[in-house]
Amino acid sequence: MQMKKEAVQQAIFQSAKNEFQEKGFEKASLRQIVKTAGTTLGNFYNYYENKEALFASIVEGAYTGMVQLIKNHHQWESNDELWDLKDIEVWRRELKTLITPVMPAFTTPFVILIEGSEGTRFAHAKEDLLAVMEEHFMAHIEEFNPRYPNPQMAKVMAEQLIFGLVMIVKNNEDDEVRQQLIIEEILFFAIGIMGILKAF
């Protein structure tokens, strides 16, 4: 019995997600993807033009979500009253409001985009996100304590935040748990940064 076209395409898509997550775009095998999907290489081309088109179909949504996050991240900073709050539960509620709309971006395709897009038109995605996050942290350092002696920590914090996001997504399939952990990570960074800056 032949699988329906939608089922074949979905099988290819799921197999490719696993292959790209494990090996990245460059080392992923198209032959292995179609074999795991239970179809043939010839049939694959009925659905996708090539391996990069398949990769794009997986990460495009995560990339679009990330671009939106980058474009809109300044509105998070405009919520100045957040910095004056002392109640951590209020912080959690506020962060949940800010994070919920962008949560669809933080799934397996996000991990693939950050860790496995070398050799594709998305290869710059990680560097773009790092640059924005570094700028974000640097702005906070300059705003809250321009005398802070180690501004290069902005880059370190950006790297660690993104590394943490990737680890959270990789290790948690439950959407609610993933969201809670992302909120806690952001909270950890926000409170930690403020504590360090106020100490100098």
Buried (B, 14 or more C-beta within 10 A) or exposed (E): EEBEEEEBBBBBBBBBBBBBBEEBBEEBEBEBBBEBBEBEEEBBEEBBEEBBEBBBBBBEBBBEBBBEBBEEBEEBEEEEEBEEEEEEEEBBEBBBEBBEEBBBBBBBBBBBBBBBBEBBEBBEBBEBBBBBBBBBBBEBBEEBBEEBEEEEBBBEBBBBBBEBBBEBBEEBEEEEEBBBBBBBBBBEBBEEBBEBBEEE
